[in-house]
């Protein structure tokens, strides 16, 4: 069997691979946080009685749940500078920023639908009781409704984060230096596919396994 064990273990410990894993994790954390903040008004709008607000949210969710993530990535990275030429010269408009924008737009759409269901599951009696205690609309939402909705939707949010970690591998198409970009560059120079792909697999297995363990801990605490 033509498998270079030394190259495999060298790949596992290379600083550039560790850096790629760190970039993937950092991107996922930032996207998850931004998507959560964006999904809250979207979820509220999806449950709104106001037709215009509800329709606008439905169109957003439909658009970004229908569009392939890789297409959104390419539009944000390659298409946006065509529409806004100033981005081409902007030093801050890096592949990381473009990936953050694209991933957030898509992830927020999925999270909004999950949050909509969680908010809808909270009975009207909870809101009425909070109002009877003198809480205003914002206090009712953030102190009463949202904490209960989070208990319902937390498993979905954790699963979304795990999926997000794996989806960061798509960002190599816009030259973001995450795990798969490092692996593809190494393969291009060494033509050793199995060793480098195996090393990437180990990284993803390790990251996802840790997250799954944390997910079980969270579910036990919230049970």
C-alpha positions in Angstrom: 0.0 0.0 0.0 1.5 3.3 -1.1 0.7 5.4 2.0 3.4 7.7 3.4 2.9 7.5 7.1 5.6 10.1 7.9 4.0 12.6 5.5 0.6 12.0 7.1 1.9 12.7 10.6 3.9 15.6 9.4 0.8 17.1 7.9 -1.1 16.7 11.1 1.4 18.7 13.0 2.2 21.4 10.5 1.7 24.9 11.8 -0.1 25.9 8.6 -2.7 23.1 9.2 -3.2 24.3 12.8 -3.6 27.8 11.5 -6.2 26.7 8.9 -8.2 24.9 11.6 -8.1 28.0 13.8 -9.3 30.1 10.9 -12.2 27.7 10.3 -13.2 27.7 13.9 -13.0 31.5 14.2 -15.0 32.0 11.1 -17.7 29.6 12.4 -17.9 31.3 15.8 -18.3 34.7 14.2 -20.8 33.5 11.7 -22.8 31.7 14.3 -23.0 34.8 16.5 -23.9 37.2 13.7 -26.4 34.8 12.3 -28.1 34.4 15.6 -28.5 38.2 15.9 -29.8 38.4 12.4 -32.2 35.5 12.8 -34.1 37.0 15.7 -35.7 39.9 13.8 -36.3 37.6 10.9 -38.0 35.0 13.1 -40.2 37.6 14.7 -41.1 39.0 11.2 -42.0 35.5 10.0 -44.5 35.2 12.9 -45.7 38.8 12.4 -49.3 39.6 11.5 -48.1 42.4 9.3 -48.1 41.1 5.8 -45.4 43.3 4.4 -42.9 42.4 7.2 -43.8 38.7 7.0 -43.5 38.6 3.3 -40.1 40.4 3.3 -38.8 37.8 5.8 -40.2 34.9 3.8 -38.5 36.2 0.6 -35.2 36.4 2.4 -35.5 32.9 3.9 -36.6 31.5 0.5 -33.8 33.2 -1.4 -30.9 32.2 0.9 -32.1 28.7 1.6 -32.5 28.1 -2.1 -29.2 29.5 -3.3 -26.2 27.1 -3.0 -23.7 28.3 -0.5 -20.8 28.1 -2.9 -22.7 30.3 -5.3 -23.3 32.9 -2.6 -19.6 32.8 -1.8 -18.7 33.5 -5.4 -21.2 36.3 -5.7 -20.0 38.0 -2.6 -16.3 37.6 -3.5 -16.3 38.0 -7.3 -19.6 39.7 -8.0 -19.7 42.4 -5.3 -16.5 44.1 -6.5 -18.0 44.3 -10.0 -21.0 46.1 -8.6 -19.0 48.2 -6.1 -15.6 48.7 -7.7 -14.3 50.3 -4.5 -14.2 46.9 -2.9 -11.4 45.9 -5.2 -9.1 48.4 -3.6 -10.4 48.1 -0.1 -7.7 46.4 2.1 -10.3 45.1 4.5 -12.2 43.2 1.9 -10.4 39.9 2.3 -11.5 36.3 1.6 -12.2 36.0 5.3 -14.6 39.0 5.3 -16.3 37.8 2.1 -16.8 34.3 3.6 -18.1 35.8 6.8 -20.7 37.8 4.9 -21.8 34.9 2.6 -22.0 32.3 5.4 -23.9 34.7 7.7 -26.5 35.5 5.0 -27.2 31.8 4.4 -26.9 30.6 8.0 -29.3 33.3 9.3 -31.9 32.1 6.9 -31.8 28.5 8.2 -31.6 29.7 11.8 -34.6 32.1 11.3 -36.8 29.2 10.3 -35.8 27.2 13.3 -36.2 30.2 15.7 -39.6 30.9 14.1 -40.8 27.5 15.1 -39.4 27.8 18.6 -41.0 31.2 19.2 -44.4 29.9 17.9 -44.2 27.1 20.4 -44.3 29.5 23.3 -47.9 29.8 24.4 -49.6 33.1 24.4 -50.3 32.6 28.1 -46.6 33.3 28.8 -46.8 36.7 27.1 -50.0 37.5 28.9 -48.6 36.6 32.3 -45.5 38.8 31.6 -47.7 41.7 30.6 -49.8 41.2 33.8 -46.6 41.6 35.8 -45.9 45.0 34.2 -43.3 44.0 31.7 -43.2 45.9 28.4 -43.0 44.2 25.0 -39.2 44.2 24.8 -38.8 42.9 28.4 -41.4 40.2 27.7 -39.5 39.0 24.6 -36.0 39.0 26.1 -36.8 37.9 29.6 -39.6 35.5 29.1 -40.2 34.4 25.6 -36.6 34.2 24.2 -35.1 32.1 27.1 -37.8 29.5 26.7 -37.4 29.5 22.9 -33.7 29.0 23.3 -34.3 25.8 25.3 -36.3 24.5 22.4 -34.1 25.5 19.6 -30.7 24.9 21.2 -30.1 21.4 19.7 -30.8 22.9 16.3 -28.4 25.7 16.8 -25.6 23.4 17.9 -26.2 21.2 14.9 -26.1 24.2 12.7 -22.7 25.2 14.2 -21.3 21.7 13.6 -22.5 21.8 10.0 -21.0 25.3 9.7 -17.6 24.0 10.7 -17.7 21.5 7.9 -19.1 24.0 5.4 -16.1 26.3 5.9 -14.2 23.9 3.6 -16.1 25.5 0.7 -14.3 28.8 1.4 -11.2 27.5 -0.3 -12.8 28.5 -3.6 -12.3 32.1 -2.8 -8.7 31.5 -1.5 -9.4 31.7 2.2 -6.6 29.8 4.0 -8.7 27.3 5.9 -8.0 23.6 6.2 -8.9 22.5 2.6 -7.1 25.5 1.0 -3.9 24.4 2.8 -4.5 20.7 1.8 -5.1 21.6 -1.9 -2.0 23.7 -2.1 0.0 20.8 -0.5 -1.4 18.3 -2.9 -0.6 20.5 -5.9 3.0 20.5 -5.0 3.4 16.9 -3.7 0.7 15.0 -5.6 0.1 13.0 -2.4 -3.7 12.9 -2.2 -4.5 10.3 0.4 -2.1 11.5 3.1 -3.3 15.1 2.9 -7.0 14.3 2.7 -6.6 11.9 5.6 -5.0 14.6 7.7 -7.8 17.0 6.9 -10.3 14.3 7.8 -8.6 13.9 11.2 -8.9 17.6 11.9 -12.6 17.7 11.0 -13.3 14.5 13.0 -11.5 16.0 16.1 -13.3 19.3 15.9 -16.8 17.8 15.3 -16.3 15.2 18.0 -15.5 17.9 20.6 -18.6 19.8 19.5 -20.8 16.8 19.7 -19.5 16.1 23.2 -20.3 19.7 24.2 -23.7 19.3 22.6 -24.5 16.4 24.8 -23.4 18.3 27.9 -25.6 21.2 27.0 -28.6 19.0 26.4 -28.2 17.3 29.8 -28.0 20.7 31.6 -31.1 21.9 29.7 -33.1 18.7 30.2 
